Amino acid sequence: MTKRPAITPAMRLQVLKLHGAIVCCQVCGDATYIADIDIDHELALIDGGSHDFQANMRPVCKGCHAVKSAKEHKNNCKVKRIVKKREEPSKPGSIPSRPFPGSRKFNGTPVWRNK
């Protein structure tokens, strides 16, 4: 697994300059202090987003960033589970069958055995 590239202070400054002098969260629109702003990848790196500050980065408040990151994490975990389940071949006879406690007539109606 490759290490994800860090967002440097210079890159953070470029993103903040790109989106204006008054820093507003790009999700909820609230103006906030620069210290309370996180830099977010609009399209997550794991989903194919780039690490380019002009195309894929935006300033968001810490609350919106936490909600978005949690949602992305949940979705990525679900996708990984589905992919893993599809990759694993099912073994024949992995689901044990129980014997039918009786028999069937020629027309298909069951005849139960009494114990």
C-alpha positions, -999 to 999 in steps of 0.1 A, spaced: 0 0 0 15 33 -10 16 62 14 -8 90 6 9 124 -2 6 150 25 -10 184 20 19 208 26 14 243 42 23 258 8 -4 238 -9 -29 247 18 -21 284 13 -26 280 -25 -60 264 -19 -71 291 4 -59 319 -20 -78 302 -48 -111 303 -30 -108 339 -18 -96 360 11 -126 353 33 -125 316 39 -160 300 36 -167 263 39 -174 250 4 -201 226 17 -222 246 42 -211 282 32 -202 294 67 -174 319 70 -149 307 96 -113 312 109 -85 298 88 -74 276 118 -108 259 117 -106 250 80 -95 216 66 -85 210 31 -106 183 15 -102 163 -17 -135 168 -35 -132 133 -51 -113 110 -27 -79 98 -37 -90 62 -33 -119 69 -57 -95 82 -84 -93 118 -74 -61 138 -80 -38 155 -55 -40 187 -75 -50 218 -55 -67 236 -85 -88 207 -96 -97 186 -66 -91 204 -33 -113 228 -15 -116 244 20 -142 229 43 -150 234 80 -140 207 104 -176 195 110 -184 191 73 -151 174 67 -157 149 95 -192 141 81 -180 137 45 -150 116 56 -171 93 77 -196 88 48 -167 81 23 -151 56 48 -184 38 52 -190 36 15 -155 24 8 -157 -3 35 -190 -15 20 -175 -17 -15 -145 -36 -2 -168 -62 15 -188 -67 -17 -157 -71 -38 -142 -95 -14 -174 -116 -12 -175 -117 -51 -139 -127 -54 -142 -157 -30 -155 -187 -48 -182 -206 -30 -174 -242 -22 -198 -268 -34 -218 -283 -5 -209 -254 18 -245 -251 29 -254 -283 46 -288 -296 37 -312 -313 62 -329 -345 53 -366 -342 47 -385 -360 75 -408 -379 52 -413 -387 16 -433 -374 -14 -460 -390 -34 -458 -391 -72 -480 -359 -74 -455 -340 -51 -475 -339 -19 -454 -346 12 -461 -376 34 -447 -371 69 -432 -399 90 -444 -402 126 -417 -406 151 
